[in-house]
């Protein structure tokens, strides 16, 4: 059986504003409100996954990491700079303006107003930009 992630919740005080921010920066489609009472604001990440932003009074902040191709990385970086959103090359320094990531050729972290930390990684020379994780076994092997 193949297991895929369908959706995950992203907590935010203002879930609509957080979803709009994330969708804009990442260049992803913002979907109409969902859930029985429209209490989720989903962002389509790919054919199988949505991030469903949900309002909570005190969001704990989550970390979400994304592999992107080099062109998508460049577009995200342009949107971050144009919006004046701080970014950096480490989770402890998400505002140092650097993209020299410890796990791939280029990567960055940025945070939203609710302390959700987003990581974007790209490795030039691969078709999908998928970053190699030195802790993971090679594809197709264990």
C-alpha positions, 0 to 999 in steps of 0.5 A: 500500500502506498501512503501519502499525506493528504493534508496537515493543519497549520495553526494561526491566529488569523488563518486566512491571512496566514494562508494568503501569506504562505500561498503568495510567497510560495506561488501556490493556489489558495483554495476556498474555505473548507471544513464543515463550517469553513474553518480551514483555509487550504493551500494546494501544495501539489496534487496530493497535499494541502496545508489547511490553515486553522485559527487557534488562539495561541499557535505553537508554530510548526516547521514545514520543509519543501523541496523545490526546483531551482527556478521555483526557489528563485521565484520564492526568493524574489517574492520574499525580497519584494515583500520585505520578508526576512529569510536566512540559511538556518532555523536559528537565523531565519533573518540573516539574508543567506541562502547557503543551506547546510543540507543543499546547495541553496536553501532558506528559512522564513517565518510567518507572524504565527511563528510557523517556520518554513524551509525551502531547499533546492539542489541545482542539477536535479530535475526536481531540485530535491535536496539530498538528506544525508540522514536518508538512504538513497532512493530505491535502496535501504 
